[in-house]
Amino acid sequence: MPASARDPVRVTFEPEGRTVSVLPGTLLIEAAGKAGIVLETPCGGQGVCGKCRVEINRNAPEPCDADRRLLTKAELDRGTRLACSVHVTQELCVLVPIATRFFEHKILTDGRGRSVALHPTVTKQHVTLPPPALSDQRADADRLLESLGRAKVDLDLGALRTLPTIIRSKDFSVTAVSAEGRLVALEPGDTTAHNYGVAFDIGTTTVVGFLMDLVNGRELAVAARTNPQIPFGDDVVSRIRYATTSPNGLRELQERIVGCLNDIIAECCQTSGIGPEHLYEATVVGNTTMSHLFLGVDPEFIAQAPYVAGFRRSVNVLGRDVGLRIHPHGVVHALPNIAGFVGSDTVGVILAAGMHGADERALAIDIGTNGELVVGNKDRLVTCSTAAGPAFEGARIRFGMRAADGAIDKFIINHDVQFNVIGNLPPRGLCGTAVIDVVAELLRVGAVEATGRLLPPDEMPASVPDPIRRRVVQGEKALEFIIARKEETSTGGALCLTQRDIRELQLAKGAIAAGAAILLKEFGLEPKDLGHVLLAGAFGNFIRRNMAKRIGLLPDVPTDRILYIGNAAGAGARMALQSRRCKEEANRISDCTEYLELAGRADFQQEFTNAMMFPEA
Amino acid sequence: MPASARDPVRVTFEPEGRTVSVLPGTLLIEAAGKAGIVLETPCGGQGVCGKCRVEINRNAPEPCDADRRLLTKAELDRGTRLACSVHVTQELCVLVPIATRFFEHKILTDGRGRSVALHPTVTKQHVTLPPPALSDQRADADRLLESLGRAKVDLDLGALRTLPTIIRSKDFSVTAVSAEGRLVALEPGDTTAHNYGVAFDIGTTTVVGFLMDLVNGRELAVAARTNPQIPFGDDVVSRIRYATTSPNGLRELQERIVGCLNDIIAECCQTSGIGPEHLYEATVVGNTTMSHLFLGVDPEFIAQAPYVAGFRRSVNVLGRDVGLRIHPHGVVHALPNIAGFVGSDTVGVILAAGMHGADERALAIDIGTNGELVVGNKDRLVTCSTAAGPAFEGARIRFGMRAADGAIDKFIINHDVQFNVIGNLPPRGLCGTAVIDVVAELLRVGAVEATGRLLPPDEMPASVPDPIRRRVVQGEKALEFIIARKEETSTGGALCLTQRDIRELQLAKGAIAAGAAILLKEFGLEPKDLGHVLLAGAFGNFIRRNMAKRIGLLPDVPTDRILYIGNAAGAGARMALQSRRCKEEANRISDCTEYLELAGRADFQQEFTNAMMFPEA
């Protein structure tokens, strides 16, 4: 019987040999996901980055435009295709190269956070009630609330339903759990020693959770995961597109991130031996899109001019309303955002760094796919967001990759090249810090000009060591700098930085430097007037300050005034978990911080053009 | 292959011929329910009332104790059994006689209610927002809340999730729906003309719902249903027993009553053409047990000394949290109770009758399985509950039945007997009002003594007409008064009132009259001091005042001071729906009304003994 056009077809992924059945027309990238194989898709499957290349031995489909643009003829001939472009129409056998696989990567969980007096939102109070009698027939709820000294507080339905049983189960000794003026739960006996919560930092790429003891303020466990929304796009705009154009897309992304938080909760509970029923609160920071997706709020208009968020101020919901597996009546507090592209993670940075209370003026930079910048002090805070693009995360860089095993993460020129590879393996790519290093070092020795041009060996100044000079070769379209020769790598090919990669870095660092320049101009400040430059977030904490200054990513201030403040966004989430006052502070920060829309600035293009240049040596 | 002891067995119910399969050991009454056949079970399936008799033609099980106690030898011989006592062990064919079937009966939906200024809890406000621009990037929520003049109000998650889409769907014209200071929903355009709610009176037997227009205060539809918890017991104590002893019993009863309310909502919406998505609020009154079961709150301790309720003050929940099919973010307000056996239905009666604001002292009586009584005025209100038992609803009366088709509901003696039958059918039983009539008339002519003794014909005074005298005959155990001869009835047997029935009536009316006497004593009042006697509830509004006074059920006040106030409990629920102030009034009534526990009164037994006597003619 001939197969119908709607019969499922089989796709086998090698070397695992894993086979799945999919409907004709399914994207190969989705088939891979179904087989549990996650591919690198920094561009979100848009056929732009060329990271999701796979090899199809037989029946490879005709190359599409993206294939032809991003792959060499030799690759096309041997069946290499972009998995995001192939629609499965017949049985296929697909080899997934190691470079295409998505690996867990370095995750930053540390973070500066001011010490905070404990005033958690969820509080416990233990009482022993007088038992009822014919002479005292008060209802159970009245009896309890009067003993608590709060006769008219609202009782949550869940607490009310079991109230009669619970107050009697330990002889009228009972602990009341309250949040936001409501009585949310009851527990038999005295459980006041057990009050825990979890603080989350939801990054576009990485999600971190901290389990905190809210009786003594101690951190009991930390766990991190890669954001499981990544298969739907590496940047927030791709995710918004997926959420708003796919049927149930928003719900799918919401469930994915909540599933991730639940995994983190489970791991933290396992590590610390705390039961999830004793987690009464979760606080959450993230960029504005992550906050919207976590709560299931339509993010569509964040991505369209004039880039408006659905909500700004903090949102309180019940854990069960978003699917979070904490106490059945536990609460969730999403910290406030500032604007469509400056989220509660930036509020967390300001809160944790204490910028809103400081006399000195500082610049805080959180570098990711978008770079968020804040300048100011207690008198005034101004923030902006720059579309740095994913270059710092390795995307759009020919051999770029995340800071995972096999990535070069440090690079210096000492007569010839010297580099460090994560996991002590043969290198397979460059992570963002190494891209900065390579360019900074080539600038230092004079192999790259301030304009960004990689010089041909014969134009290089005498200062360039010969081994470096010999590494500059003609590539397919332009000059390339060979970092590792093919015999040194795990991929079988040479690992190089191209002229185009340098241009990508210039765009990325130019965006951030232009943002910083405009913020300083807004205050009438020079870089030297800054008390400190604060580097927040995963990427900021791995870059080398001198290298970053040399390419002009960071302003020219003495290196000892550039501080790493770790995962300050996560630290802000922890502070909000520990204290209602910090929650209020966060809302005040959100209310007061000005957002500067670079798209609305006449001078942005000029500043950006200036900032793309590298500083003269 | 021999059937295993755990194989399902088939039970067929005749005359429908409906067959169901049940596990061995299932009660026959449950099998009937599974077949959609509801049987009369005033005692809650306790083997006490004998109303659930069915005929089993073959394989009838050995009679149990309850069968032997309540059925005659002839009945036992022909296979009559109590359906509540038979455990199915093998295939059965069961005939369900008409008298055993539960019929819908007269339901009172009217009710006195003071006119109320509209201040609904759920309010609507229409605004047109300035559209966002690069020069005005406020988040959608800020934009909305600032236009509403309420910048820091909490937004419900449901409203927040769709906010970006909804404000744009009619060009930034939007209606905000608020409740209790929270913004619960958003609707595109101007929908302020549509604001509806539903008020419920959940009785142990009957449930009534009123759909109200909260813009103009009009009642748009009324619907009523029999409480679908009846198969689990006719009185509150049986239901509490079921809720607390059966696995998932509480949940089952909760789901049943909510299903019933949803049916009523569907019918009201159908009648009025209003969509359930425009019902934003429901208010609920009921006795304390019904309120607990509706919310799913453990009722166990209401039924045990010292008879303590789980909650007293009003409870606000979301409709979806209890499963009510109103607007997805609609709210439910359960009015406050007073004590374990005086519920929000009594609060509703006080509220609707305005007793808490009146100068004159009144007595309000709500007669049901329990009789709730209130005495007082604006200075002091005292309430009590008396266990009248189900006699007024026809239970424990040999030929008692509810006020359904075939029930005698009015009876007088005019030389011989004259009676009215509901539905103009041959009679099959007596409803509660007729039981009062028969006894009142027998007292009037002298055939019954003040002690309650039915006189033998030869002891009767000359005042008793001969036809009446001839109707008194010797029954199995004692004298009986024949109301309808076997050729007049639909059952093929005579319809009579027994000496024991008269005793049951004495117990029932004695309980209520004793309660009234003790409340009056508490105030130092005589009946003549009462401004009015208010008769609330279904039964109270069908009894004839003179007959009720003649048997001593009502105090001896001029008949024109006895007022029918209809379904005053339901009227109270409507008032609370119409006005937040009425909700507050209801809570004040609950806070201030004293509850008098008759079980704690030394004088109750004496008053009860006195009150069981009939007044001398």
Interface residues (C-beta under 8 A of the other chain):
Chain A: P132 A133 L134 S135 D136 Q137 R138 A139 D140 A141 D142 K152 D154 L155 L157 L160 R161 T162 L163 P164 T165 R168 L295 G296 V297 D298 P299 E300 F301 A305 P306 Y307 V308 A309 G310 F311 R312 R313 V315 N316 V317 D321 V322 N337 A339 G340 Y595 E597 A599 G600
Chain B: P132 A133 L134 S135 D136 Q137 R138 A139 D140 A141 D142 R143 K152 D154 L155 L157 L160 R161 T162 L163 P164 T165 R168 L295 G296 V297 D298 P299 E300 F301 A305 P306 Y307 V308 A309 G310 F311 R312 R313 V315 N316 V317 D321 V322 N337 A339 G340 Y595 E597 A599 G600
